[in-house]
Amino acid sequence: MNRNQSHEVMKKRTEKRKHRDELRREYDFSKLGKGVRGKYTARYKAGTNLVLLSPDVAERFPNDRSVNAALRKLLRVARRPVRKPS
């Protein structure tokens, strides 16, 4: 492989990497608003588990209490023994 061929190989890899680093068109950062640095730091340090709900799920729950209540009900149902049909 001569020097020109080596340069072409490196050029192709670099071009692929640049293409891969580009953001997709569907990312619209204008809708996100301004981020807040360290917004959840205190909760993280306290050991709170933060969970991001999908938008369709978040629509059904007005606050963290309602999410926790629903999850606790689900846990109770999951613990119940399965009844076999008679």
Residue pairs with C-beta under 8 A, 6 or more apart in sequence:
1 9
40 50
43 50
44 50
53 61
53 67
61 67
61 70
